[in-house]
Amino acid sequence: MSKHILILGALCLTLSGCTGARGSLRFDQLDYPVSSSGYLYTPEAITEVVVVDQMYLSVNLWGIGWSLIPLNGKVDVSDLINYRISAAGGEGIINLSITTDNCGINYVWPLNMLPVWPGCVAVGIQGDIVRGVGLSDASEEIHTVDEVVEVLLAAVSEHGTGPSR
């Protein structure tokens, strides 16, 4: 008898966390550069930035059938991120991180063992909204690395000084 109780207990523990969700986050339509590092990369160089605001978004992904059937599919968060950057007057995001956590509905035992019981995963997206230092003013005058070099060479020839050795 105790062997059957042990097997039943192990089976209940195994099946008690069956709910969940599956899905994909998409960033296909971003209008601004986003970096998971502390730097904002542009085609010309690594840009020095100043943090102007924090961004935190939360998206729930849902599934049924023990997370085998996603209900959300692919979720594009580009519009939400573009709006947050624009509203803060930023030019991009650094230190982007994505975290996941279970929703409370996943812990409703014994309903969470049923394949029709929905499961949920809360996805948190956070980062620092930044603006480049002096880029807005300089970007009107200088657009490429070649133009920067040209301006520097002109300044050196105008002042008659070069690098000292």
C-alpha positions as CSV (number, residue, x, y, z in Angstrom):
1,M,0.0,0.0,0.0
2,S,2.8,2.5,0.9
3,K,4.4,1.7,-2.5
4,H,1.3,2.8,-4.3
5,I,1.1,6.0,-2.2
6,L,4.7,6.8,-3.0
7,I,4.1,6.3,-6.7
8,L,0.9,8.4,-6.6
9,G,2.7,11.2,-4.7
10,A,5.6,11.2,-7.2
11,L,3.1,11.3,-10.1
12,C,1.2,14.2,-8.6
13,L,4.4,16.2,-8.0
14,T,5.5,15.5,-11.6
15,L,2.2,16.7,-13.1
16,S,1.7,19.6,-10.7
17,G,3.6,22.1,-12.9
18,C,2.4,21.2,-16.3
19,T,1.0,24.5,-17.5
20,G,3.0,27.1,-19.3
21,A,3.1,29.0,-22.5
22,R,5.2,29.3,-25.6
23,G,5.7,32.2,-28.0
24,S,8.1,34.5,-29.8
25,L,8.9,38.1,-29.2
26,R,9.7,40.1,-32.3
27,F,11.6,43.4,-32.7
28,D,11.3,43.6,-36.5
29,Q,9.9,47.1,-36.8
30,L,12.2,49.1,-34.4
31,D,13.0,52.6,-35.6
32,Y,15.8,53.1,-33.1
33,P,19.0,51.2,-32.2
34,V,18.7,48.8,-29.3
35,S,21.6,47.2,-27.5
36,S,21.8,44.6,-24.7
37,S,25.2,46.1,-23.7
38,G,25.9,49.4,-22.1
39,Y,26.8,51.0,-25.4
40,L,24.8,52.3,-28.4
41,Y,26.4,51.2,-31.6
42,T,26.1,53.2,-34.8
43,P,27.5,52.4,-38.3
44,E,30.3,54.9,-37.7
45,A,31.3,54.2,-34.1
46,I,30.4,53.4,-30.5
47,T,28.3,56.4,-29.3
48,E,28.6,58.0,-25.9
49,V,25.2,58.3,-24.4
50,V,23.2,59.8,-21.5
51,V,20.3,57.9,-19.9
52,V,17.1,60.0,-20.1
53,D,14.5,57.5,-18.9
54,Q,13.9,53.9,-18.0
55,M,11.7,51.5,-20.0
56,Y,9.8,48.5,-18.6
57,L,7.2,46.6,-20.6
58,S,5.3,43.4,-19.6
59,V,3.8,41.0,-22.2
60,N,1.9,37.8,-21.3
61,L,2.3,34.8,-23.5
62,W,-0.5,32.2,-23.3
63,G,-0.7,28.5,-24.3
64,I,-2.8,25.4,-23.8
65,G,-2.2,21.7,-24.0
66,W,0.7,21.9,-21.5
67,S,2.2,24.8,-23.6
68,L,2.2,22.7,-26.8
69,I,-0.3,25.0,-28.4
70,P,0.7,28.7,-28.3
71,L,-2.2,31.2,-28.2
72,N,-0.2,34.3,-28.9
73,G,2.2,33.0,-31.5
74,K,4.7,35.8,-32.5
75,V,4.3,39.1,-30.6
76,D,5.9,42.1,-32.1
77,V,6.8,44.7,-29.4
78,S,8.4,47.2,-31.8
79,D,5.5,49.7,-31.7
80,L,5.5,49.7,-27.9
81,I,9.3,50.3,-27.7
82,N,9.3,52.9,-30.5
83,Y,6.6,54.8,-28.6
84,R,8.4,54.7,-25.3
85,I,11.7,56.0,-26.9
86,S,9.9,58.7,-28.8
87,A,7.9,59.9,-25.7
88,A,11.1,60.1,-23.7
89,G,12.9,62.1,-26.4
90,G,15.5,59.3,-26.7
91,E,17.6,58.0,-29.6
92,G,17.9,54.3,-28.5
93,I,18.0,51.8,-25.7
94,I,21.0,50.3,-23.9
95,N,21.2,47.5,-21.3
96,L,18.1,45.7,-22.8
97,S,17.2,42.7,-20.8
98,I,14.4,40.2,-21.1
99,T,13.1,38.2,-18.1
100,T,10.4,35.5,-17.8
101,D,8.2,34.5,-14.9
102,N,5.2,32.2,-14.3
103,C,1.8,33.8,-14.0
104,G,-0.4,32.8,-10.9
105,I,-2.8,30.9,-13.1
106,N,-0.1,28.2,-13.6
107,Y,-0.3,27.2,-9.9
108,V,-4.0,26.3,-9.7
109,W,-3.8,22.6,-8.8
110,P,-5.3,20.2,-9.9
111,L,-6.7,22.3,-12.9
112,N,-3.2,22.9,-14.2
113,M,-2.9,19.2,-15.0
114,L,-5.7,19.5,-17.5
115,P,-4.7,20.1,-21.2
116,V,-7.4,22.7,-21.7
117,W,-6.3,24.8,-18.7
118,P,-4.4,27.9,-20.1
119,G,-0.9,28.5,-19.1
120,C,0.8,31.9,-19.0
121,V,4.4,33.3,-19.0
122,A,5.0,37.0,-18.1
123,V,7.8,38.4,-20.1
124,G,9.5,41.6,-18.8
125,I,11.4,43.8,-21.2
126,Q,13.5,46.6,-19.6
127,G,16.3,48.9,-20.6
128,D,17.7,52.4,-20.4
129,I,16.4,55.0,-22.9
130,V,19.3,57.1,-24.0
131,R,20.3,60.1,-26.1
132,G,23.7,60.5,-27.7
133,V,26.0,63.2,-26.3
134,G,26.2,66.0,-28.9
135,L,24.9,63.9,-31.7
136,S,21.8,65.9,-32.5
137,D,23.9,69.1,-33.2
138,A,26.7,67.4,-34.9
139,S,24.5,65.1,-37.1
140,E,23.3,68.1,-39.0
141,E,26.8,69.0,-40.1
142,I,28.7,65.7,-40.2
143,H,27.1,62.5,-41.4
144,T,29.9,60.0,-42.2
145,V,33.3,59.0,-40.9
146,D,34.9,60.4,-44.1
147,E,33.3,63.8,-43.4
148,V,34.7,63.7,-39.8
149,V,38.2,62.9,-41.1
150,E,37.8,65.7,-43.7
151,V,36.8,68.2,-41.0
152,L,39.7,67.2,-38.7
153,L,42.2,67.4,-41.5
154,A,40.9,70.9,-42.4
155,A,41.2,72.0,-38.8
156,V,44.8,70.7,-38.6
157,S,45.9,72.4,-41.8
158,E,44.2,75.6,-40.8
159,H,45.9,75.8,-37.4
160,G,49.2,74.4,-38.7
161,T,49.5,71.8,-36.0
162,G,49.6,68.1,-36.2
163,P,50.0,65.2,-33.8
164,S,53.1,65.6,-31.6
165,R,55.6,62.8,-31.4
